[in-house]
Amino acid sequence: MRRWDGDERGEGVADARNFARGAASLLEAMQDERWIAEEPELHLLPHLRDACESLSFELVAARTADDGSLDVDLRWLGETKGLGEIRAAMFALVGSFAELSTYVRQREDDDSIVFEVVTGFLDGESRFDPHGHTLRLSVL
């Protein structure tokens, strides 16, 4: 089976083991019940507001969910609604608040594109104690 247009091999050329240790460290931190920092609006919302001013997003709403995640509704203001264009802008937005270890997953939910983001500092990565943030960024 082809994995993308023009794929003639039908299989990969290597594995990603060299990156697995870092991903496993982030996954381990994500399972610590005290890792997510309090008050995500205070820590993250100013970065999001500033970044939206220079990107094709309008920040519509933001709220803290029961699980501690910052749930943000964004309106896409770009000239076209191409998924690649939205994704590129989203990665620029995530870059405005990303810490040293970051995970991003894109999925579709009803009439929006949702980017689930986990970002934070792991043990020994920073002068700060290990902590993280979770966000669900929905593009309406």
C-alpha positions in Angstrom: 0.0 0.0 0.0 1.2 3.5 -0.8 1.7 5.8 2.1 1.6 9.1 0.2 1.3 10.2 -3.4 4.4 9.0 -5.3 5.4 6.4 -2.7 6.9 3.5 -4.6 8.6 1.6 -1.7 5.5 1.0 0.4 7.7 0.8 3.6 10.0 3.0 5.6 13.8 3.2 5.5 14.5 3.3 9.3 12.9 3.4 12.7 12.8 6.3 15.2 14.5 4.6 18.2 17.0 7.5 18.5 14.1 9.7 19.6 12.2 7.2 21.8 14.1 8.0 25.0 13.0 11.6 24.9 9.4 10.8 24.0 9.3 8.2 26.8 10.6 10.8 29.3 7.8 13.1 28.3 5.3 10.3 28.5 6.5 9.4 32.0 6.2 13.1 33.2 2.7 13.3 31.7 1.6 10.5 34.0 2.7 12.3 37.2 -0.5 13.6 38.8 1.3 16.8 40.0 3.1 17.7 36.8 0.4 20.0 35.2 0.9 23.6 36.5 -2.0 25.6 37.9 -3.6 28.6 36.4 -2.9 28.0 32.7 -4.7 31.2 31.7 -2.1 33.2 33.7 0.9 31.3 32.2 -0.3 30.7 28.6 -3.0 33.1 27.6 -0.8 36.2 27.2 1.5 34.3 24.8 -1.5 33.0 22.8 -3.0 36.5 22.6 0.2 38.1 21.4 0.9 35.3 18.9 -2.7 35.5 17.4 -2.1 39.2 16.6 0.6 38.2 14.1 -1.0 35.0 12.8 -4.2 34.3 11.0 -6.1 33.4 14.2 -8.7 35.2 16.3 -8.8 34.0 19.9 -12.6 33.4 20.5 -12.6 31.8 23.9 -10.4 30.2 26.5 -11.3 28.2 29.6 -9.6 25.8 32.0 -11.1 22.3 31.8 -11.7 20.0 34.8 -8.5 18.1 33.8 -6.4 21.3 34.1 -6.1 21.7 30.3 -6.5 25.1 28.7 -9.2 24.7 26.1 -9.0 27.5 23.4 -11.3 28.2 20.6 -9.7 29.9 17.6 -11.2 31.3 14.4 -9.1 30.9 11.2 -8.8 34.2 9.4 -6.6 33.1 6.6 -7.5 33.7 2.9 -7.7 30.0 2.2 -8.7 27.2 4.6 -5.9 24.8 3.5 -5.0 22.3 6.1 -1.3 22.8 5.5 -1.6 26.6 6.0 -3.6 26.1 9.2 -1.1 23.6 10.5 1.9 25.8 9.8 0.2 28.7 11.6 -0.7 26.4 14.5 3.0 25.3 14.9 4.0 29.0 15.0 1.3 29.5 17.7 2.5 26.5 19.7 6.1 27.9 19.3 5.0 31.0 21.2 4.6 29.1 24.4 6.4 25.8 23.9 8.8 24.7 26.6 11.7 22.2 26.1 9.6 19.1 25.6 6.5 19.3 23.5 4.0 16.9 21.9 1.4 18.0 19.3 -1.4 15.8 17.9 -3.9 17.0 15.2 -7.4 15.5 15.0 -10.8 16.4 13.7 -13.7 16.9 16.1 -17.2 17.7 14.6 -16.7 21.0 12.7 -13.3 21.9 14.0 -9.6 20.9 13.8 -8.2 20.2 17.3 -4.6 20.3 18.2 -3.8 18.6 21.4 -0.6 20.0 23.0 1.5 18.9 25.9 4.5 21.1 26.8 6.8 21.4 29.7 10.1 20.9 31.5 11.3 17.5 32.5 13.5 16.7 35.4 17.0 18.3 34.9 16.0 20.3 31.8 15.7 23.7 33.4 16.3 25.8 36.4 12.6 25.4 37.1 11.1 22.4 38.8 9.6 19.9 36.3 6.1 21.0 35.3 3.9 21.0 32.2 0.8 22.4 30.5 -1.9 20.8 28.4 -3.9 22.6 25.8 -6.7 21.7 23.3 -6.6 24.3 20.5 -9.7 24.1 18.4 -9.8 25.9 15.0 -13.4 26.6 14.2 
